[in-house]
Amino acid sequence: MKKSLVFWIEEYFYNPNTLQKIISFLLLPLSWLYCLLMYVRFKNKTEEDFAVPIISIGNLSVGGSGKTPLTSALAEHYQNTAIVLRGYGRESKGLYVVKDSENILCDVSVSGDEAMIYAKKVASAIVIVSEDRKEGIFKAKEMGAQIIFLDDAYSKHDIKKLDFLIDVKTKNNACLPSGAFRERLWATKQAIVLEDGIDFKRVVQLKDKYDKMSLITAIARPQRLDEFLPSVVSKTYFEDHHVFKKEELEEVLKRDGSDSLLVTYKDFVKVQSFGLPLSLLDLHVDVDAEIFEIIDNYIRTN
């Protein structure tokens, strides 16, 4: 039931059918009210300067946009960095240091899947999860970070930072609950909008390929993978941040008679301990040099 609801909502936000368009239209008054409240919230925030360059990578809509691979590509370009994120989908609460500059300090149930990706992908970065981003920033500074990257923090208007926003295409441009947008790009808010395929390009490497592979994945809008997929026996989608059970994955292998499960890195960090045969769609992004120039200039002047 939960999985069906999640996929219905994703369709409603990004590719609505006729009934969903009608529902969206009827909810427009609530969306206008929501957007007004978000604007009032924005206008009542005052930026706090943490005396360290802070760069946020996010998007305005709900669902996946490629924040994690882009943040990884940017952070690994610099030294003495920290990545601070909420840690959505984790079983823990509060602040946890997932990784210091050398060692991973907890498992994926404590960190959440996205934080564990950073811990494994960005070798020298400190990784911290905290619902309170300011608390995470203070901890990162205490641990010696000289540059801090925030995952999905556009809405933290009380933090002085450089904001990058990934433009996500959708047929429904309204605010919640009528559409997918959590917030607008306010006229007086400075942010740099990045276009996938122009400002950064996705590169996918298939590792440990088998003749018969079954795709299993728990990412938002999993159809985004289609352009990168090799031939697969089947595609099994789970809701974003799903906590896998070994038995359900064994059932996929048995059902399909496959040699391996094809997973993204977000899935890999949660299932690698199961001891099942895995093939990996390893995604990274190539970032336009101009983006690094913008960050370098921000670092020099902050």
LUMDO-550642 format. One record per residue (C-alpha): x, y, z; residue number from 1. Coordinates in steps of 0.25 Angstrom, whole numbers, plus 5000, padded with zeros to 4 digits. Last residue first. Layout:
N
[atom [X, Y, Z], NUM]
...
***
This chain:
302
[atom [5136, 5138, 5009], 302]
[atom [5142, 5145, 4997], 301]
[atom [5152, 5134, 4993], 300]
[atom [5142, 5123, 4996], 299]
[atom [5132, 5130, 4987], 298]
[atom [5142, 5132, 4976], 297]
[atom [5146, 5117, 4976], 296]
[atom [5131, 5113, 4976], 295]
[atom [5128, 5121, 4964], 294]
[atom [5141, 5116, 4957], 293]
[atom [5136, 5102, 4961], 292]
[atom [5123, 5104, 4953], 291]
[atom [5130, 5110, 4941], 290]
[atom [5138, 5097, 4940], 289]
[atom [5126, 5090, 4936], 288]
[atom [5124, 5078, 4945], 287]
[atom [5125, 5063, 4940], 286]
[atom [5116, 5055, 4949], 285]
[atom [5117, 5041, 4955], 284]
[atom [5108, 5029, 4954], 283]
[atom [5112, 5014, 4957], 282]
[atom [5101, 5005, 4952], 281]
[atom [5106, 4993, 4960], 280]
[atom [5104, 4978, 4958], 279]
[atom [5102, 4970, 4971], 278]
[atom [5102, 4955, 4974], 277]
[atom [5096, 4954, 4989], 276]
[atom [5105, 4954, 5001], 275]
[atom [5094, 4963, 5009], 274]
[atom [5105, 4973, 5014], 273]
[atom [5104, 4980, 5000], 272]
[atom [5089, 4983, 5001], 271]
[atom [5088, 4997, 5008], 270]
[atom [5101, 5003, 5002], 269]
[atom [5097, 4997, 4988], 268]
[atom [5083, 5003, 4987], 267]
[atom [5089, 5018, 4987], 266]
[atom [5100, 5013, 4978], 265]
[atom [5090, 5008, 4968], 264]
[atom [5086, 4994, 4967], 263]
[atom [5086, 4982, 4957], 262]
[atom [5083, 4969, 4964], 261]
[atom [5091, 4957, 4959], 260]
[atom [5091, 4944, 4951], 259]
[atom [5076, 4944, 4949], 258]
[atom [5066, 4933, 4949], 257]
[atom [5055, 4944, 4949], 256]
[atom [5047, 4939, 4961], 255]
[atom [5059, 4933, 4969], 254]
[atom [5067, 4946, 4968], 253]
[atom [5054, 4954, 4971], 252]
[atom [5051, 4945, 4983], 251]
[atom [5066, 4947, 4988], 250]
[atom [5063, 4962, 4988], 249]
[atom [5051, 4960, 4997], 248]
[atom [5058, 4951, 5006], 247]
[atom [5070, 4960, 5008], 246]
[atom [5061, 4971, 5013], 245]
[atom [5062, 4985, 5008], 244]
[atom [5060, 4998, 5015], 243]
[atom [5053, 5007, 5005], 242]
[atom [5059, 5021, 5004], 241]
[atom [5050, 5024, 4992], 240]
[atom [5039, 5014, 4989], 239]
[atom [5043, 5001, 4983], 238]
[atom [5044, 4998, 4968], 237]
[atom [5046, 4984, 4962], 236]
[atom [5051, 4984, 4947], 235]
[atom [5052, 4971, 4940], 234]
[atom [5062, 4963, 4932], 233]
[atom [5071, 4974, 4929], 232]
[atom [5078, 4979, 4916], 231]
[atom [5087, 4991, 4920], 230]
[atom [5081, 5003, 4927], 229]
[atom [5086, 5017, 4925], 228]
[atom [5074, 5024, 4918], 227]
[atom [5064, 5016, 4927], 226]
[atom [5070, 5021, 4940], 225]
[atom [5061, 5033, 4941], 224]
[atom [5049, 5023, 4942], 223]
[atom [5053, 5022, 4957], 222]
[atom [5045, 5034, 4960], 221]
[atom [5051, 5035, 4975], 220]
[atom [5061, 5024, 4977], 219]
[atom [5059, 5010, 4983], 218]
[atom [5064, 5001, 4972], 217]
[atom [5064, 4986, 4968], 216]
[atom [5069, 4983, 4953], 215]
[atom [5070, 4968, 4950], 214]
[atom [5082, 4964, 4943], 213]
[atom [5085, 4952, 4933], 212]
[atom [5098, 4952, 4926], 211]
[atom [5105, 4958, 4937], 210]
[atom [5113, 4972, 4938], 209]
[atom [5122, 4974, 4950], 208]
[atom [5122, 4989, 4949], 207]
[atom [5114, 4998, 4939], 206]
[atom [5119, 5012, 4938], 205]
[atom [5109, 5023, 4937], 204]
[atom [5113, 5038, 4934], 203]
[atom [5104, 5049, 4937], 202]
[atom [5107, 5063, 4931], 201]
[atom [5107, 5076, 4939], 200]
[atom [5105, 5090, 4935], 199]
[atom [5098, 5086, 4922], 198]
[atom [5093, 5072, 4923], 197]
[atom [5086, 5075, 4936], 196]
[atom [5083, 5090, 4936], 195]
[atom [5088, 5098, 4949], 194]
[atom [5080, 5110, 4955], 193]
[atom [5089, 5119, 4963], 192]
[atom [5083, 5125, 4975], 191]
[atom [5081, 5139, 4980], 190]
[atom [5068, 5142, 4988], 189]
[atom [5061, 5155, 4985], 188]
[atom [5052, 5149, 4974], 187]
[atom [5049, 5137, 4982], 186]
[atom [5052, 5124, 4975], 185]
[atom [5039, 5117, 4979], 184]
[atom [5037, 5107, 4990], 183]
[atom [5033, 5092, 4992], 182]
[atom [5029, 5091, 4978], 181]
[atom [5023, 5077, 4973], 180]
[atom [5009, 5082, 4970], 179]
[atom [4995, 5084, 4976], 178]
[atom [5000, 5081, 4990], 177]
[atom [5010, 5087, 4989], 176]
[atom [5014, 5098, 4980], 175]
[atom [5010, 5098, 4965], 174]
[atom [5019, 5095, 4953], 173]
[atom [5012, 5082, 4949], 172]
[atom [5018, 5076, 4936], 171]
[atom [5031, 5075, 4942], 170]
[atom [5046, 5078, 4939], 169]
[atom [5056, 5079, 4951], 168]
[atom [5065, 5090, 4950], 167]
[atom [5077, 5087, 4960], 166]
[atom [5078, 5099, 4970], 165]
[atom [5092, 5104, 4975], 164]
[atom [5092, 5113, 4987], 163]
[atom [5104, 5120, 4993], 162]
[atom [5102, 5121, 5008], 161]
[atom [5098, 5130, 5019], 160]
[atom [5089, 5122, 5028], 159]
[atom [5075, 5127, 5032], 158]
[atom [5069, 5124, 5019], 157]
[atom [5070, 5109, 5021], 156]
[atom [5060, 5106, 5010], 155]
[atom [5072, 5105, 5000], 154]
[atom [5077, 5094, 5009], 153]
[atom [5077, 5081, 5000], 152]
[atom [5091, 5075, 5004], 151]
[atom [5100, 5085, 5010], 150]
[atom [5114, 5086, 5007], 149]
[atom [5124, 5092, 5017], 148]
[atom [5138, 5098, 5014], 147]
[atom [5149, 5099, 5024], 146]
[atom [5145, 5087, 5032], 145]
[atom [5154, 5086, 5045], 144]
[atom [5145, 5076, 5054], 143]
[atom [5140, 5088, 5062], 142]
[atom [5136, 5094, 5048], 141]
[atom [5128, 5082, 5045], 140]
[atom [5121, 5082, 5058], 139]
[atom [5117, 5096, 5057], 138]
[atom [5111, 5093, 5043], 137]
[atom [5104, 5081, 5048], 136]
[atom [5097, 5089, 5059], 135]
[atom [5093, 5099, 5049], 134]
[atom [5087, 5088, 5040], 133]
[atom [5078, 5084, 5051], 132]
[atom [5073, 5071, 5046], 131]
[atom [5087, 5066, 5047], 130]
[atom [5095, 5056, 5039], 129]
[atom [5110, 5059, 5038], 128]
[atom [5120, 5054, 5027], 127]
[atom [5135, 5059, 5028], 126]
[atom [5141, 5059, 5014], 125]
[atom [5154, 5052, 5010], 124]
[atom [5149, 5040, 5002], 123]
[atom [5137, 5046, 4996], 122]
[atom [5130, 5033, 4991], 121]
[atom [5129, 5024, 5003], 120]
[atom [5124, 5035, 5013], 119]
[atom [5116, 5042, 5003], 118]
[atom [5109, 5030, 4999], 117]
[atom [5107, 5027, 5014], 116]
[atom [5100, 5040, 5016], 115]
[atom [5091, 5037, 5004], 114]
[atom [5086, 5024, 5010], 113]
[atom [5083, 5028, 5024], 112]
[atom [5094, 5030, 5035], 111]
[atom [5089, 5021, 5046], 110]
[atom [5083, 5010, 5038], 109]
[atom [5095, 5011, 5028], 108]
[atom [5106, 5007, 5039], 107]
[atom [5114, 5016, 5047], 106]
[atom [5128, 5022, 5049], 105]
[atom [5133, 5023, 5034], 104]
[atom [5148, 5026, 5035], 103]
[atom [5158, 5036, 5030], 102]
[atom [5153, 5051, 5030], 101]
[atom [5142, 5047, 5040], 100]
[atom [5131, 5039, 5035], 99]
[atom [5116, 5038, 5040], 98]
[atom [5117, 5048, 5051], 97]
[atom [5103, 5047, 5057], 96]
[atom [5094, 5059, 5061], 95]
[atom [5080, 5056, 5065], 94]
[atom [5071, 5044, 5062], 93]
[atom [5074, 5030, 5057], 92]
[atom [5067, 5020, 5047], 91]
[atom [5071, 5028, 5035], 90]
[atom [5061, 5031, 5024], 89]
[atom [5066, 5046, 5022], 88]
[atom [5080, 5048, 5027], 87]
[atom [5078, 5063, 5029], 86]
[atom [5091, 5067, 5022], 85]
[atom [5105, 5073, 5025], 84]
[atom [5116, 5070, 5016], 83]
[atom [5130, 5074, 5021], 82]
[atom [5142, 5079, 5014], 81]
[atom [5157, 5080, 5017], 80]
[atom [5161, 5079, 5003], 79]
[atom [5153, 5082, 4990], 78]
[atom [5149, 5075, 4977], 77]
[atom [5143, 5063, 4985], 76]
[atom [5132, 5073, 4990], 75]
[atom [5128, 5077, 4976], 74]
[atom [5126, 5063, 4970], 73]
[atom [5120, 5058, 4983], 72]
[atom [5110, 5069, 4983], 71]
[atom [5106, 5066, 4968], 70]
[atom [5105, 5051, 4971], 69]
[atom [5096, 5054, 4983], 68]
[atom [5087, 5065, 4977], 67]
[atom [5083, 5057, 4965], 66]
[atom [5069, 5062, 4965], 65]
[atom [5060, 5052, 4973], 64]
[atom [5047, 5056, 4979], 63]
[atom [5040, 5068, 4984], 62]
[atom [5043, 5081, 4976], 61]
[atom [5052, 5093, 4979], 60]
[atom [5065, 5087, 4977], 59]
[atom [5078, 5086, 4985], 58]
[atom [5092, 5088, 4986], 57]
[atom [5097, 5097, 4997], 56]
[atom [5111, 5103, 4998], 55]
[atom [5116, 5109, 5012], 54]
[atom [5129, 5117, 5012], 53]
[atom [5133, 5118, 5027], 52]
[atom [5131, 5130, 5036], 51]
[atom [5117, 5125, 5041], 50]
[atom [5109, 5137, 5036], 49]
[atom [5095, 5136, 5040], 48]
[atom [5084, 5141, 5030], 47]
[atom [5072, 5147, 5035], 46]
[atom [5058, 5140, 5033], 45]
[atom [5045, 5147, 5033], 44]
[atom [5044, 5149, 5018], 43]
[atom [5046, 5134, 5016], 42]
[atom [5035, 5130, 5025], 41]
[atom [5026, 5140, 5019], 40]
[atom [5029, 5134, 5005], 39]
[atom [5026, 5120, 5010], 38]
[atom [5013, 5124, 5016], 37]
[atom [5009, 5130, 5003], 36]
[atom [5013, 5118, 4995], 35]
[atom [5005, 5109, 5005], 34]
[atom [4993, 5118, 5003], 33]
[atom [4994, 5118, 4988], 32]
[atom [4995, 5103, 4988], 31]
[atom [4983, 5102, 4997], 30]
[atom [4975, 5110, 4986], 29]
[atom [4981, 5101, 4975], 28]
[atom [4976, 5088, 4981], 27]
[atom [4964, 5086, 4972], 26]
[atom [4974, 5088, 4960], 25]
[atom [4983, 5077, 4965], 24]
[atom [4971, 5068, 4967], 23]
[atom [4967, 5070, 4952], 22]
[atom [4981, 5068, 4947], 21]
[atom [4981, 5055, 4955], 20]
[atom [4969, 5050, 4948], 19]
[atom [4974, 5053, 4935], 18]
[atom [4988, 5047, 4937], 17]
[atom [4999, 5054, 4944], 16]
[atom [5014, 5053, 4940], 15]
[atom [5023, 5059, 4950], 14]
[atom [5015, 5062, 4963], 13]
[atom [5003, 5052, 4961], 12]
[atom [5013, 5042, 4956], 11]
[atom [5021, 5043, 4968], 10]
[atom [5009, 5043, 4977], 9]
[atom [5004, 5030, 4971], 8]
[atom [5018, 5024, 4972], 7]
[atom [5018, 5027, 4987], 6]
[atom [5003, 5022, 4989], 5]
[atom [5007, 5009, 4982], 4]
[atom [5019, 5007, 4991], 3]
[atom [5011, 5010, 5004], 2]
[atom [5000, 5000, 5000], 1]
***
